[in-house]
Amino acid sequence: MGRIGIVSFAASYGAALVLEVWRWWFRSRLRAVWLVVLGTAGLIAHSVFLGYRAATVTGSPLSSEMDWCLLAAWLLVAIYLVLVFSYPRTPFGLVLLPLALGLIGLASGWASRQPYSQPAASKVWGLIHAGAILLATVAVLVAFTAGLLYLVQAYRLKHRRAPLDQLWLPSLEWLERMNLRAMTVAVGALGVGFFGGIVLNWINYQQQVPPLPWSDPLVMTTLAMFWWLLVALAITIWYRPADEVRKVAFVTMVSFVFLIMALVALLMMDTSHGRTRNPWIDENGRAPVSWAEADSSLGRSYPELGGSRASVGQWPWGPQGVSVPE
């Protein structure tokens, strides 16, 4: 699966790059279709390879130098496919595809395949997860601001109101582009954030820490916001109604409502997101110093150990390598 898998999706990206270069000498209406087909096929094979790596690696999943190079290449190709749909006449592939192929070559030739330690990988993926969610939140707020200004400007133009003193508003076209770009960033950042959260859950599971359930209210509301933004982005790109103002208003307001729901879930609902879920670490981040203290604080007993728990030397469900004296 190793070399063969890398060659399969690298060959698809290479063929797409040849078609991008070919546009300088030959014109073809089918070129954009073939670019999408080759890029999508390569991205699917790329995804399968990353999934195989995550499922079979010993240690933290997707946490080696090789994995991160391949993940960066995957993101570049995903961005390229979005740009092919949005701007089919612009040769973004002449820049993005060589960068992706360079990262793939670096991953297969020089990058280390050895995963980082679980604590280090957990910190890195935690930063990726939190940073991506923060970026998505800011992007939704920017989209809401652009959409709100769009409605104000549309109302002023429709009723032929004179510009306010010392107040200049951008054109409707500029505000619509800003709204679209902010939503695109929000969708991409939420996708990265969810993926980082899944990997982080996987690493915590390997450390025998209870994973965050999908039924968590913050997870459910954020997932609903991601799917709504994805649908709204598709509507914004491909659906052009007669009343553009209503479309922008609807998309903007619903996106903002989903963001408020996610913040309410974080601040007011019973969520385990961002809190310690290790059963032998208390709320202050302190581990118990004895089995008796642990049994008392957790309200648990372990008669199957025959009352001699010191011989265990390590919590059966806790982090690896930590022992608790009698």
C-alpha positions as CSV (number, residue, x, y, z in Angstrom):
1,M,0.0,0.0,0.0
2,G,2.9,2.3,0.7
3,R,4.8,3.1,-2.5
4,I,1.9,1.9,-4.8
5,G,-0.6,4.2,-3.0
6,I,1.6,7.3,-3.2
7,V,2.4,6.6,-6.9
8,S,-1.3,6.3,-7.7
9,F,-2.4,9.7,-6.5
10,A,0.8,11.4,-7.5
11,A,0.3,10.1,-11.1
12,S,-3.2,11.6,-11.1
13,Y,-1.9,15.0,-9.9
14,G,0.9,14.8,-12.5
15,A,-1.6,14.1,-15.3
16,A,-3.7,17.1,-14.1
17,L,-0.5,19.3,-14.2
18,V,0.2,18.2,-17.8
19,L,-3.3,19.3,-18.8
20,E,-2.8,22.6,-17.0
21,V,0.4,23.2,-19.0
22,W,-1.3,22.0,-22.2
23,R,-3.8,24.9,-22.0
24,W,-1.0,27.2,-23.3
25,W,-0.9,25.5,-26.7
26,F,-4.3,23.8,-27.1
27,R,-7.8,24.8,-26.3
28,S,-10.3,22.1,-25.3
29,R,-13.8,22.3,-23.7
30,L,-13.2,19.0,-22.0
31,R,-10.0,20.1,-20.3
32,A,-11.8,21.4,-17.2
33,V,-13.8,18.2,-16.9
34,W,-10.7,16.1,-17.1
35,L,-9.0,18.3,-14.5
36,V,-11.8,17.7,-12.1
37,V,-11.9,13.9,-12.9
38,L,-8.1,13.5,-12.4
39,G,-8.0,15.7,-9.3
40,T,-10.9,14.0,-7.7
41,A,-9.6,10.5,-8.4
42,G,-6.2,11.5,-7.0
43,L,-7.8,13.1,-3.9
44,I,-9.9,9.9,-3.3
45,A,-6.8,7.7,-3.6
46,H,-4.9,10.2,-1.4
47,S,-7.7,10.0,1.3
48,V,-7.7,6.2,1.2
49,F,-3.9,6.2,1.7
50,L,-4.1,8.6,4.7
51,G,-6.9,6.5,6.2
52,Y,-4.8,3.4,5.8
53,R,-1.8,5.1,7.5
54,A,-4.0,6.2,10.4
55,A,-5.5,2.8,10.9
56,T,-2.3,0.8,10.7
57,V,0.4,3.0,12.2
58,T,1.8,2.0,15.6
59,G,1.4,5.1,17.8
60,S,-0.3,8.4,17.2
61,P,-2.2,8.5,13.9
62,L,-1.2,11.0,11.2
63,S,1.5,12.5,13.5
64,S,4.7,11.9,11.6
65,E,6.6,14.2,9.3
66,M,5.5,12.1,6.3
67,D,1.8,12.3,7.3
68,W,1.9,16.0,7.7
69,C,3.5,16.5,4.3
70,L,0.8,14.4,2.8
71,L,-1.9,16.2,4.7
72,A,-0.6,19.5,3.4
73,A,-0.6,18.2,-0.1
74,W,-4.1,16.9,0.3
75,L,-5.3,20.4,1.4
76,L,-3.6,22.0,-1.6
77,V,-5.3,19.7,-4.0
78,A,-8.7,20.2,-2.3
79,I,-8.2,24.0,-2.6
80,Y,-7.2,23.5,-6.3
81,L,-10.4,21.6,-7.0
82,V,-12.5,24.3,-5.4
83,L,-10.7,26.9,-7.6
84,V,-11.2,24.9,-10.7
85,F,-15.0,24.9,-10.1
86,S,-15.0,28.7,-9.2
87,Y,-12.5,30.0,-11.8
88,P,-12.1,27.4,-14.6
89,R,-10.1,29.8,-16.8
90,T,-7.5,30.7,-14.2
91,P,-4.5,28.3,-14.2
92,F,-4.1,27.9,-10.4
93,G,-2.9,24.3,-11.0
94,L,0.4,25.6,-12.4
95,V,1.3,26.7,-8.9
96,L,-0.7,24.5,-6.6
97,L,-0.1,21.1,-8.2
98,P,3.8,21.5,-8.3
99,L,3.7,22.4,-4.6
100,A,1.5,19.4,-3.8
101,L,3.8,17.1,-5.9
102,G,6.8,18.5,-4.1
103,L,5.3,17.8,-0.7
104,I,4.5,14.2,-1.8
105,G,8.0,13.7,-3.0
106,L,9.4,15.1,0.3
107,A,7.0,12.7,2.2
108,S,8.1,9.6,0.2
109,G,11.8,10.4,0.0
110,W,13.1,12.2,3.0
111,A,10.4,12.7,5.7
112,S,10.4,10.5,8.7
113,R,7.6,7.9,9.0
114,Q,8.1,7.6,12.8
115,P,5.1,9.2,14.7
116,Y,5.8,11.6,17.4
117,S,5.0,10.6,21.0
118,Q,1.4,10.6,22.0
119,P,1.7,13.7,24.4
120,A,3.5,15.7,21.7
121,A,1.0,14.7,18.9
122,S,-1.9,15.4,21.2
123,K,-0.6,19.0,21.8
124,V,-0.1,19.6,18.1
125,W,-3.5,18.3,17.0
126,G,-5.1,20.1,19.9
127,L,-3.6,23.4,18.6
128,I,-4.7,22.6,15.0
129,H,-8.2,21.8,16.2
130,A,-8.6,24.9,18.4
131,G,-6.9,27.2,15.9
132,A,-9.1,26.0,13.0
133,I,-12.3,26.4,15.1
134,L,-11.2,29.9,16.1
135,L,-10.5,30.9,12.5
136,A,-14.0,29.5,11.5
137,T,-15.6,31.6,14.2
138,V,-13.9,34.8,13.0
139,A,-14.8,34.0,9.4
140,V,-18.5,33.6,10.2
141,L,-18.4,36.9,12.0
142,V,-16.7,38.6,9.0
143,A,-19.3,37.0,6.7
144,F,-22.1,38.3,8.9
145,T,-20.6,41.8,8.9
146,A,-20.3,41.8,5.1
147,G,-23.8,40.5,4.7
148,L,-25.2,43.1,7.1
149,L,-23.5,45.9,5.2
150,Y,-24.8,44.4,2.0
151,L,-28.4,44.6,3.2
152,V,-27.8,48.2,4.4
153,Q,-26.3,49.2,1.0
154,A,-29.1,47.4,-0.9
155,Y,-31.8,49.1,1.1
156,R,-30.2,52.5,0.5
157,L,-29.9,52.0,-3.2
158,K,-33.4,50.5,-3.6
159,H,-35.0,53.5,-1.9
160,R,-32.5,56.0,-3.5
161,R,-31.2,57.3,-0.2
162,A,-28.4,59.7,-0.3
163,P,-25.1,58.6,1.2
164,L,-24.7,59.4,4.9
165,D,-22.2,62.1,5.8
166,Q,-18.7,60.8,6.5
167,L,-20.0,57.2,5.8
168,W,-18.9,55.3,2.8
169,L,-20.1,51.7,2.0
170,P,-18.5,49.4,-0.5
171,S,-20.3,48.3,-3.6
172,L,-22.8,45.4,-3.5
173,E,-20.4,43.3,-5.7
174,W,-17.5,43.8,-3.3
175,L,-19.6,43.0,-0.2
176,E,-21.0,39.8,-1.9
177,R,-17.5,38.7,-2.8
178,M,-16.3,39.3,0.8
179,N,-19.3,37.4,2.2
180,L,-18.5,34.4,-0.2
181,R,-14.8,34.4,0.7
182,A,-15.5,34.5,4.4
183,M,-17.9,31.6,4.2
184,T,-15.4,29.6,2.1
185,V,-12.8,30.2,4.8
186,A,-15.3,29.2,7.5
187,V,-16.2,25.9,5.7
188,G,-12.5,25.0,5.2
189,A,-11.5,25.9,8.7
190,L,-14.4,23.9,10.2
191,G,-13.5,20.9,8.1
192,V,-9.9,21.1,9.3
193,G,-11.1,21.6,12.9
194,F,-13.4,18.5,12.8
195,F,-10.7,16.4,11.3
196,G,-8.2,17.6,14.0
197,G,-10.8,16.8,16.6
198,I,-11.3,13.2,15.2
199,V,-7.5,12.6,15.3
200,L,-7.3,14.1,18.8
201,N,-10.1,11.8,20.0
202,W,-8.2,8.9,18.4
203,I,-5.0,9.8,20.2
204,N,-6.8,10.2,23.5
205,Y,-8.5,6.8,23.0
206,Q,-5.0,5.2,22.5
207,Q,-4.0,6.9,25.8
208,Q,-7.1,5.2,27.4
209,V,-8.8,8.6,27.9
210,P,-12.6,8.5,27.2
211,P,-13.3,10.1,23.8
212,L,-15.6,13.0,23.4
213,P,-19.0,11.6,22.2
214,W,-20.7,12.7,19.0
215,S,-23.8,13.4,21.1
216,D,-22.0,16.3,22.9
217,P,-24.1,19.4,22.4
218,L,-21.2,21.5,21.2
219,V,-20.1,18.9,18.7
220,M,-23.7,18.5,17.4
221,T,-24.2,22.3,17.0
222,T,-20.8,22.8,15.4
223,L,-21.4,19.9,13.0
224,A,-24.8,21.4,12.1
225,M,-23.2,24.8,11.4
226,F,-20.6,23.1,9.2
227,W,-23.2,21.4,7.0
228,W,-25.3,24.5,6.8
229,L,-22.3,26.6,5.7
230,L,-21.4,24.0,3.2
231,V,-24.9,24.0,1.7
232,A,-25.0,27.8,1.9
233,L,-21.7,28.1,0.1
234,A,-23.0,25.8,-2.7
235,I,-26.2,28.0,-2.9
236,T,-24.2,31.2,-3.1
237,I,-22.0,29.9,-5.9
238,W,-24.5,28.1,-8.1
239,Y,-27.9,29.6,-7.3
240,R,-28.6,33.0,-8.7
241,P,-32.2,34.1,-7.9
242,A,-33.9,37.2,-9.2
243,D,-33.8,38.7,-5.7
244,E,-30.1,38.4,-4.7
245,V,-30.7,40.5,-1.5
246,R,-33.0,38.0,0.0
247,K,-30.6,35.2,-0.6
248,V,-27.7,37.0,1.0
249,A,-29.9,38.0,4.0
250,F,-31.1,34.4,4.5
251,V,-27.7,32.8,4.3
252,T,-26.1,35.4,6.5
253,M,-28.7,35.4,9.3
254,V,-28.9,31.6,9.5
255,S,-25.1,31.2,9.6
256,F,-25.0,33.7,12.4
257,V,-27.8,31.9,14.3
258,F,-25.8,28.6,14.1
259,L,-22.7,30.4,15.5
260,I,-24.7,31.8,18.4
261,M,-26.1,28.3,19.1
262,A,-22.5,26.9,19.2
263,L,-21.4,29.6,21.6
264,V,-24.4,28.9,23.8
265,A,-23.6,25.2,23.8
266,L,-20.0,26.0,24.8
267,L,-20.9,28.4,27.6
268,M,-24.2,27.3,29.0
269,M,-24.9,23.6,28.2
270,D,-23.4,20.5,29.8
271,T,-20.5,19.8,27.4
272,S,-17.3,17.8,27.9
273,H,-15.5,19.7,25.2
274,G,-12.3,21.2,26.4
275,R,-12.5,19.5,29.8
276,T,-10.5,16.7,31.2
277,R,-12.1,13.3,30.6
278,N,-9.5,11.2,32.3
279,P,-11.2,9.4,35.2
280,W,-8.1,9.5,37.4
281,I,-7.4,13.2,37.1
282,D,-9.5,15.5,39.3
283,E,-11.0,18.9,38.3
284,N,-7.8,20.6,39.5
285,G,-5.6,18.5,37.2
286,R,-4.2,16.5,40.2
287,A,-3.8,12.7,40.2
288,P,-4.6,10.8,43.4
289,V,-1.7,9.8,45.5
290,S,-3.1,6.5,46.7
291,W,-5.5,3.8,45.6
292,A,-7.6,4.5,48.7
293,E,-7.9,8.1,47.8
294,A,-8.7,7.2,44.2
295,D,-11.4,4.7,45.3
296,S,-12.9,7.3,47.6
297,S,-12.9,10.2,45.1
298,L,-14.2,8.1,42.2
299,G,-16.7,6.1,44.3
300,R,-15.3,2.8,42.9
301,S,-14.1,-0.4,44.3
302,Y,-12.1,-3.2,42.6
303,P,-12.7,-6.5,44.4
304,E,-11.3,-8.4,41.5
305,L,-7.9,-7.2,42.5
306,G,-8.2,-9.0,45.8
307,G,-7.6,-5.9,47.9
308,S,-3.9,-5.7,47.0
309,R,-3.9,-2.9,44.4
310,A,-0.4,-1.9,45.0
311,S,0.8,-4.9,43.0
312,V,-1.0,-3.5,39.9
313,G,1.3,-0.5,40.0
314,Q,-0.6,1.3,37.2
315,W,-4.1,2.3,36.6
316,P,-5.7,-0.1,34.1
317,W,-7.6,2.7,32.4
318,G,-5.2,5.6,33.0
319,P,-2.3,7.2,31.0
320,Q,0.5,4.9,30.3
321,G,3.6,4.9,32.4
322,V,2.1,6.5,35.5
323,S,2.0,4.5,38.7
324,V,0.1,5.1,41.9
325,P,1.6,3.9,45.2
326,E,-0.4,2.2,47.9
